[in-house]
Amino acid sequence: MRIYIVMDSPPYPYAIGGAEIFAHILSNALVQLGHEIHLVSVKFGEKTHVDARDIEILYNRTIINVRGPFLGRTLNYLTLKKRLKDLPPEGDVVFSMMGHSSLLGYLVKKYLRARALALVFAGLDTEILARRVHSLRELLYYLVMTVGLKLGQRENWYIALTEIMRKKLSRFLDNSRIRVIPVGIEDRFFEIKRDEVSGNDILFVGRLEEVKNIRILIKAFERLVRELPEARLIIVGEGSQKRKLKRYIDNKPALKNSILLVGAVPHEQIHEYYKKASVIVMPSKYEGLSLAALQGMASGMPLVAAKVGGLQEIVKHGYNGLLFNPGSVDELFKALTYLLRNKEALLKMGINARKYAYMFKIKNIAKLYEQFARELMTFIEGR
């Protein structure tokens, strides 16, 4: 099949969020299944967050340079047909990644005469679709997503990452057209050996943004390190909150030597940090289905997560991790303290986490996308 994967945002490695990385590894996996894959995306400059030289790209890429997030995108929509002229037309399916890509996905389907369009929603999308917007950026996100949904509402299909997300989306979209397909993770995370747990390293991987609620993780760790001075917190990622977090840490002598702000790490090297840690933490205010959380579980770590979105769907409390109420510093502190002081429980939960994560192997997820694409072709041919 000829499949277009569309993102109205910079692709990996120009952006290193979970959605961008998943689009990259999904595209590679679909090529390995024998499909012709074209990733269509935008970028705002030449800067990459990581060294791009070692990245394996098996698929075809069309990256459209735009001048800026809003005006640049608007001009891009108006000139898109011309910009897509070198892509082979008459593809089978467009998979549009994230809600704000819905308009771009609709236009790619129209101009390249693809047969079907499926919109893949991320965690933030369900909040914005419910008009829970907290910034100008999220308002623009809502407007673009709404236009795309309206234009294609008679023919659109939808992918939710979790069952919880499907239920939320069904309040706004045709439930019969929603499928649940999660994100996928590569085999190398399952290959990390973890026969025993001797360290006290806590790991966070993700964007350093307000929605990730890293502030409460640092406050919980501040209490933890008083009782377990040997504990360390490793924070991997970039974002608008980085400077604020660094200032806070630098002003706390007890934290300065215990918290490591790593910055951006290439996806191809990220597993090195999973090898060293004992616990992975996701304190997000809301989350669809975190790629980093699944990578941590696949590597044999228990997941300590806020009871939000898809995180509460993958964590079986006391079996493969621990859940805490969103924003509760006290509950997060107690969860981390329990695991680091009870290494037998930590190891057992880590083993269970890895077993649970097997269903999310990227080969399995790519086959689900392939199966869904074939179902769409069968449906269209039968009309």
Secondary structure, DSSP 8 states (H G I E B T S, - for coil): -EEEEEESS--TTT--SHHHHHHHHHHHHHHHTT-EEEEEEEESSS--SS--TT----SEEEEEE-SSTTHHHHHHHHTHHHHTTTS----SEEEEESGGGHHHHHHHHHHTT-SEEEEE--HHHHHHHTT---SHHHHHHHHHHHHHHHHTTTT-EEEESSHHHHHHHTTTS-GGGEEE----B-GGGTT---S-----EEEEES--SGGG-HHHHHHHHHHHHHH-TT-EEEEE---TTHHHHHHHHHT-HHHHTTEEEEE---GGGTHHHHHH-SEEEE--SS-S--HHHHHHHHTT--EEEES-TTHHHH--BTTTEEEE-TT-HHHHHHHHHHHHH-HHHHHHHHHHHHHHHGGGBHHHHHHHHHHHHHHHHHHHHT-
